């Protein structure tokens, strides 16, 4: 009588690692497809669909989802799918511009602090700690309140409140690179601090800064949506995801769920898609972490 022998431990580990790689590949592909679909939607729908997203039709107010209106209509009879596309376009514009601006500021500040060191590093990091002690949303409300509602005040508000994490990441990366042999060789060869920072340190931290920018886009979108929901971000006539949700509060209390659900999904889906791509990017930047995740 024979019995099945257990599979070798190495085979079990390889099988588990293969499953993890397969799951990661599927996640990356789905995220890439979603990001591509979102980009094509916001770029092609407004010029191709010759419909006014502000057109009011009181005879069609609060219609549920149907073939003629896949997302239904709002309390003024406006097509909710078209308004969600326009709202996503505005929110993505704010998120991209604010994330790029915050990344540039954070990279410059973090690289200067790490490269110069000494009292400059201590002063900059105390400044970063001071700004970090204030909640982002509270500081953003203070900045936006000084201007009239619009796109650029929100961009400035988000950019000035989101560069802190990038500055910390870049500073830590620069400090770790300063002890590298090629940096010692450049300093020994007579290179100035400015030349070392521009020619060696900045190119080395750009992948980390790019990853921080990608992760910051959905964060900036949520921040813009929160400000618009509070009535401090976009003007009420300009469709953004925050203003759409803010305007649908009364409809939700009356039992009409679609004016709130679909704008919320237009915030959540891009966030998950960008997070999936950023996770794959992070694993490529840090192969050691990827190998640890496979265990």
Buried (B, 14 or more C-beta within 10 A) or exposed (E): EEEEEEEEEEEEEEEEBEEBEEEBEEBBEEBBEBBEEBEEBBEEBBEEEEEEBEEEEEEBBBBEBEEEBEBBBBBBBBBBBBBBBBBBBBBBBBBBBBBBBBBBBBBBBBBBBBBBBEEEBEEBBEBBEEBBEEEBBEBBBEBBEEEEBEBEBBBBBBBBBBBBBBBBBBBBBBBEBBEEEEBEEBBEEEBEEEEBBBEBBBEBBBBBBBBBBBBBBBBBBBBBBBBBBBEBBBEEEBBBBBBBBBBBEEBBEEEBBBBBBBBBEBBEBBBEBBBBBBBBBBBEEBEEEBEEEBE
